[in-house]
């Protein structure tokens, strides 16, 4: 019977067992990188005492010279593993400019460990005992030889053989992961996906959060240019800012191979960034480094970090990608500061954030008129203003177009500028030029295949021209890049509706959080319910939607009410709803959907002339959706009408042309 004593430290819900290199939380293993584990052991063993940063670095890296930023990276990983937020000190207290102190109450005890039920050594125990015995024998022989001059030299062949045998045995047993460390094995065979978690702001000043978030966004943007790497978009990773989740759990939620964590500090005109690449499934550290530059060279710093990461995960860049990762010019520090603030505000995706973003980005380009990325971001801010917050103010379209053109004149490789230009083009004022918009969005995706917003917009155009398979493909790709992309989920539901797959559409649409654009989502749900024959449910939902949105922008809800009335034989009610829908639809950019509903209502009332007139209006106004019109059961009363046959033939010819450019 064998017992092995273990030294155990207990604090909070954690048990630390240094001998076994284990940290347990409620008896579940908490993954920690080797250096973060070493850091925790040193802190716990000196609980209550301040440990200077210099002392910690010497103890964690005794044989190496490292920068202070490496310690910050390990501390950040340790805090995350302990579930401690950036500004919390439940376990580890930060003493500014000095070091760290473990402040939690620690209970120290010895545990005699487990015993074998047979009283015999297992094969693993036997091997471990053999290794220990050989180590002791080697040590004793060495001491004896040292006391007898000349013996060691006569016996060196035997000593060498013993050492070789011991080394082989240690490698065979893989003691302490020695085989992986010496032979370089154990890294993921192929890394195909990555998430950049929000960089930690180590300045101690929360007003500098915009800088850390901006640097996070910049790294994502640069890494997303690598076509062979799926990079999770900014909205999906920002939910983990300050989160208390283990890295393997985050990796599972985002479905990525590796995560990049790190910190950033801005001090005067200098910026330092420390990053660490971690295997998502195991929490194992794959690579870490730190960088420091003058703020004027911050773009070069970002580019260097990106190149190092790409090199570390061994992805081969295409010639075009290599061109994108070439040298960059210096940037005015003040302009860059305005630029990061602008991105920070724009990511809030609300009216106030949009206003603040426009102000900051306009200052950025005024400070540095050659700052291409700032112009591209400004174009995006203007586009958001136009489509979400001030559609009645036409000047934003012109401003957005000018900013996008300026950005591309300065740098023709800015994906965001092509995205902005595509959105400006594909509007009622320009008569929805589908082919031109497709060209812009595809160019954006050529430069940045992880730009999920471009996939959203491309899927939108595809859906309108009846390229349903392509629309679904782009939407699903958008979701893999941004798992929280509710707009892509909505587009999937809408496309399934247009395909006549109403049960599937209903399932997808109802899975979208209720707070996400309830008007648009609700409209598609009512359409699915109606076509499934669940007319009472559809009618009740429409009434609720009209109570919540009495203006009924575009007449969408009212036009569906017209379809319901027509299907029930209530012609007078249907006509009244059509008139009201037309009145409410004046000035609405995407009135073509309302026009399609009106056509369905007239077809159900067996009034082919009016139905075809409204179908033609829908097609001419940006909705030439041949596959939908060709199969929609609501239009069955038109199938034998020569005018409808001619209309469909014309649409089919247009649809077949679009198929050639997809």
Buried (B, 14 or more C-beta within 10 A) or exposed (E): EEEEEBBBBBBEEBBBBBEEBBBBBEEEEBBBBBBBBBBBBBBBBBBEEEBEBEEBBEBBBEEEEBBBBBBBBBBBBBBBBBBBEBEBBBBBBBEEEEBBBBBBEBEEEEBEBEEEEEEEBEEEEEBBEBBEEBEEEBEEBEEEBEEEEEEBEEBEEEBEEBEEEBEEBBEEBBEEEBBEEEEEEBBBEEBEBBBBBBBBBBBEEEEBBBBBBBBBBBBBBBBBBBBBBBBBBBBBBBBBBEBEBBBBEBBEBBEBBBBBBBBBBBEEEEBBBBBBBBBBBBBBBBBBBBBBBBBBBBBBBBBBBBBBBBEBBEBEBEEEBEEBBEEBEBBBBEBBBBBBBBBBBBBEEEEEBBBBBBBBBBBBBEBBEBBBBBBBBBBBBBBBBBBEBBBEEEEBBEBBBBBBBBBBEBBEBBBBBBBBBBBBBBBBEEEBBBEBBBBBBBBBBBBBBBBBBBBBBBBBBBBBBBBBEBBBBBBBBBBBBBBBBBBBBBBBBBBBBBBBBBEBBBEBBEEBEEEEBBBBBBBBBBBBBBBBEBBEBBBEBBEBBBEEBEEBBBBBBBBBBBBBBBBEEBBEBBBBBBBBBBEBBEEBBBBBBBBBBBBBBBBBBEBBEBBBBBBBBBBEBBBBBBBBBBEBEBBEBBEEBEBBEEBBEBBBEBBEEBEEEE
